[in-house]
């Protein structure tokens, strides 16, 4: 097996989170995995405060590249087995939010809201503007809805925190 094939296979494994995309609830689990990922990134930010935003930006760029290569490996435009986009969207959804244990109900509500938005994605795709954005080729088309949902969740969680505190 050549180096290019190995890189493509690696990207496929990362984009599906090791086969998690084959599960019926793989996208939900992938979105939940954003929480431990953000906790790890907070530890990194505690040790090196100036690197936190660059770490998250690097992760998002890594996700775009990996998903693009995985799409090429699969030969499909929007493979359903790719779930890394859900993790990326939820990472954006909780970016900059305190992951304090006392706020677990609000964080869980944000997670549930993200899942609900993903469940209603087929109905949203009937809107011609949403459909145009989703029809971008490759990684950008796959990530667009999850990034937008992540931004909506982030704003919603911030509003909940504002009104609760």
N, C-alpha and C positions, 0 to 999 in steps of 0.2 A: 504494500500500500504506500503510495507516494505521500509526500509532505502536504500537498494541496488537499488531497483526500482526507488526510488526518485532521487538518485544520477545519475542513468542512464538517467532518463528523464531530469534532470537538464543539463547534458552534451549534450544531444540531442538538447535541447533548445538553449544552448550556441553555439554549432557547427553550427546550422542552423540560428543563430542570430535571434531567436524568430520567425522562419518561413520564414525568408527572402529568404531562399534557395528554397522555392516553387515558387518564382517569376521567370519570364523568365530572367530578368536582375539582379537577386539577387546577383550573383557573382560580377558584376560591382559595385553595391551599396556597397557590403561588402568591395571591394578594396578601394572605395572612403572613407569609414569609417576609414581607416587607417590614414587619414590626421588629423581628430579631435583627434584620439587616440594619434598620435605623438605630437600634440599641448599640450594635457594634460600631456603627459610624459615630455615635455619640461618645463612645469610649475613645475613639480616635480623635474626636474633636476636643475631648478633655485633655488628652496628652499633647495634641498639637492643634490649638484653636484655629489657627489661620488656614488649616487644610480642609476643614469640614465641607465648605461649599464647593471646593475643587473636587473633593472626593465624590460628592453627589453628582456634580456635572460630569466627571469622568465616568461614573457608573452609567449615566444616561447615554453618553456617547458610545460606551462599550456595548450597551443594549442595542443601539441602532445598528452598529456594525455586525454584531453577532446574529441578530434577526435577519439582516440582509443576506448574510452568507448562508444562514440556515434555509432561507427561502430558495436560494440558488441550489443548495444541496438537495432539497426536496423536489424542486422543479414545479412548485406551486406558487400561486400568487399570494394567497392568504391561508396558509396551513392552519388548521384548527388545533394541531398538537402543540403549537407554540404558545407558551403561557408566561414567558418572561415579561411580556408586555403588561400583564396584570400586576406583576410584582413592581414594575417600574411605575405604573399608574398609582398604585397604593403608596409607593415611596414618595411620590409627589404629593399625594393626598395628606400625608402626615409630616411632610418636610417642614421643619421649623416649629413643630408642635412639641410641647413638653411631654415626654413619655413617662410622666410620673405615675406611680402606681395608683395614687388617689384619683386619677383621671381616667381609669380604665373603662368606665362606662361610656364616656364621651368618645374615647378612641375606638371602642367596640361599635358604637353607633356610627362612627365614620366608616368603619370597615363594612358594616351591613349596608350603609348607604351606597358605597362603592359597588358592592355585589348587586344591589337592586338596580343601579344604573346599568351595569353590565347585562343584567337579565332583560332590561327593556331596550337594549341596543337594537335588536331587529326592528322594533317599532319606530325607533328614532331614525333608522336608515331609510324609512319611507319619506322622510323630509328631504327634499332635493338638495338643500345646502349641506346637510350632514352627509348625504350620500356622495356628494362631490368630494368632500374632504376625505372620506373613507376610501375613495377610489384611487387615491395616490398609490403608485406602485411600491411594492416591497415593504421595507421596515417602516417607512413614514406612514403609509396607509394603515398598517397594523397598529402602530403606536398612537395614532392621532386620537382615537376615541378614548383610550385609556389615559392619555395625558390630559385631555379635556375633563374627563371624569375625575381625575386626580386633583385638578385645579378646583373643580366644583366642591369636592369633598374637603379640600384644604380650607376653602372659604367657609363652608358649612361648619366645620369643626371649630374654626376661629370664632364664628358667631356664637356657637354653643358655649364656648369657653367665656366669651364676653358676657353673655347673659347669665351664666351660672355663677360666675365669681362676683 
